[in-house]
Amino acid sequence: MLKTILSPNHIGADFSVEVMNEIIDLDRYPIHELKSKSGKVLLETCHNSLDSSAASSLHGFLRPDAIERAQLAMTELLPKSYRFPNVPRKTFPFPDPNSANSLLANEVRDMKHDNSNNQILNYQIPNNSELRAIFLWPPFVDFIRQVRRVETLFPSQCPHLALTSKIAFEGDTDGWHYDPNDGVVTLLLQQSETGGEFEYAPNIRSDSDENYSGLKRLFDNPEKEARRVVQYAGTLVFFNGRNSMHRVRPVGPTVKPRIVAIFSYDSRSSQLFGESYVRMIHGLQQGVAT
């Protein structure tokens, strides 16, 4: 039987190093001691990986018992989750004036990609959740800030999307897309038996070149053109997705769904996500995949 290390009244920012070390493997990843020799090596490793390949993975970031507790917690919340049915979406929601006279550009821009999953929203996750403890713990926030090499960083204040979890069943996928900004932080909690791999094309576009020919090759032959981020349950991943096209491959036959936690931070202390997305969420019926 799994032990519970958090009381109902705990808030992540109040946790001691001793308590957090039962959740995060601080012996392996000393995020609370970044000025130490091992802490500096950890930061340098993350920086080098992000600079060279737009992604950095920390395997075994969570303790094994903490992984099991997180899996159980998200599974118990699943009946309250929001189901995003498969509505294929375009990769490019905004127009590109430079593509007006290009058949290739228009072909790529008109492609639609499947997208479906269940999502547990921030307000549905209890305050004493160990995921919230990680999300709010000041040494973790400062670690994210230093990995991102920014002056200020705050947990998002969005009641819907600050801290979320996506759960993908057989056939679910997070289709090809770019992120609106760099700085995604995810924590894989459970792998599916087949499929569900995270794959991407690092820095496939630049601010001056959308590289439609490269995208066409990627979409037509991802087995050859895409990289995959190796992840196991308990892996923390940093990813620069603003110029790196990426997706989660469709989940194959599986008993266990793919479960990932998503942490959102911002340079602004009062950041909220757009109202249109929130209205869309509330327009969905609650329920799980069958």
C-alpha positions, -999 to +999 in steps of 0.1 A: +000+000+000+013+034-009+020+058+020+007+093+019+033+120+028+011+151+024-016+163+048-048+179+033-037+214+043-002+213+028+007+238+001+037+231-022+055+263-013+056+252+024+073+219+019+107+212+034+136+197+014+132+165+034+095+161+024+102+171-013+130+145-014+104+118-010+088+131-042+117+143-063+150+124-064+171+154-050+201+131-046+203+127-083+189+161-093+199+187-066+176+214-078+177+229-043+215+234-044+221+248-079+252+267-067+269+234-057+292+216-081+266+190-089+239+217-093+260+236-118+266+204-138+229+198-139+222+233-152+249+230-178+236+196-190+201+210-194+214+241-212+236+221-236+207+197-245+183+226-251+208+244-272+218+214-293+184+196-297+157+219-283+149+193-256+163+181-223+151+150-204+157+142-168+150+105-163+140+093-128+132+128-117+103+114-096+109+087-069+092+054-078+066+057-050+058+092-061+052+080-096+027+054-084+009+080-062+007+104-091-007+078-114-033+068-088-043+105-082-048+112-119-067+080-124-091+089-096-097+123-112-103+109-146-141+107-143-141+145-139-118+152-168-128+170-200-129+149-231-115+166-262-130+147-292-110+142-323-113+175-343-085+177-368-067+210-365-045+231-388-009+236-378-010+273-388-040+292-373-026+325-385-021+337-421+014+340-437+014+367-464+046+352-479+027+320-488+001+336-511+017+325-543+032+292-532+014+260-539+037+240-515+031+265-487-006+264-491-006+226-493+013+224-460-007+251-443-040+234-453-031+200-438-051+190-407-039+168-379-058+146-356-061+157-320-079+140-291-074+133-253-088+138-219-076+167-198-077+173-161-077+211-153-059+230-127-089+237-104-097+199-104-063+190-089-064+192-051-041+216-032-024+188-014-016+170-047+021+162-050+021+175-085+010+209-071+037+206-045+063+203-073+047+230-094+048+256-066+079+246-047+102+277-049+134+257-056+117+240-085+104+273-099+139+288-096+154+257-113+130+262-142+139+299-143+176+291-145+172+264-171+153+289-192+178+316-185+153+343-177+153+370-150+119+363-135+095+334-135+062+327-118+037+298-117+008+307-140-023+320-121-047+305-146-074+285-127-078+263-157-044+257-173-017+265-148-013+229-139-029+202-160-027+166-169-034+151-203-046+114-205-045+097-238-063+064-246-059+041-276-062+062-307-056+095-290-030+118-303-017+154-298-013+164-335+015+183-351+018+219-339+041+247-327+039+262-292+031+299-288+063+303-269+093+284-257+093+270-222+071+239-220+078+217-189+062+183-188+064+153-165+055+119-178+036+099-152+026+068-172+035+053-205+011+035-228+020+000-238+023+010-274+025+043-293+023+077-276+059+087-283+068+123-283+084+133-316+096+165-331+118+183-356+142+207-337+142+242-349+127+233-383+117+268-389+132+302-381+118+337-377+126+344-414+118+310-430+088+287-424+106+259-442+075+245-458+095+219-478+110+206-446+076+204-430+062+185-460+090+159-457+083+157-419+045+152-423+050+127-452+077+106-435+080+112-397+097+078-393+127+092-411+125+130-405+115+132-368+134+127-336+119+111-305+124+122-269+131+090-249+108+091-218+098+068-190+074+073-162+090+099-139+108+118-167+109+156-166+112+172-200+121+208-210+112+216-246+116+246-269+085+242-292+080+277-307+101+267-338+102+230-333+073+212-349+061+184-326+034+159-317+025+129-296+021+099-318-012+080-317-015+057-287-017+021-298-034-009-281-029-004-244-044-013-210-029+018-194-034+053-209-006+077-214-006+103-186+015+135-186+015+165-163+020+200-178+034+229-158+029+265-170+051+294-159+054+330-171+075+361-166+044+378-154+031+371-119-006+373-130-005+354-163-039+339-175-047+319-206-070+333-233-107+334-227-115+317-260-097+285-250-114+285-216-148+290-232-141+261-255-132+239-226-165+247-208-184+239-240-172+203-238-191+176-221-173+159-192-166+122-195-139+096-202-131+076-233-146+041-236 
